[in-house]
């Protein structure tokens, strides 16, 4: 199993915030998932494809310019070319989101990545 942490911030000028919600913007959940997935994919040595998001839970709104801390655990999936990635995101120590991504890796031996 491989574990690591990442951080990101969504600036107040991000285009998705204009309509979500006017006057009191919050970061859309789909954008949080996309940014977390981007951090994961940038941290693995091979190309990956998202297969599924079997579980995602949003526990608090994330506001523009808040720093999101993400802890990530990559483990073996149910099939040899698949990885199960668990994530937990928080803002200022308070849980914001958690879930699981199922990724497929285009590599002969993806299990090597876990050591």
QUIHURA-V288518 format. One record per helix or strand of 3 or more residues. SS is the DSSP state (h for helix, s for strand). FROM is the first residue (numbers start at 0). LEN is the number of residues. If there is no record, write none. Layout:
SS	FROM	LEN
SS	FROM	LEN
This chain:
s	1	8
h	14	3
h	28	15
s	47	11
s	66	10
s	81	10
s	93	12
h	109	5
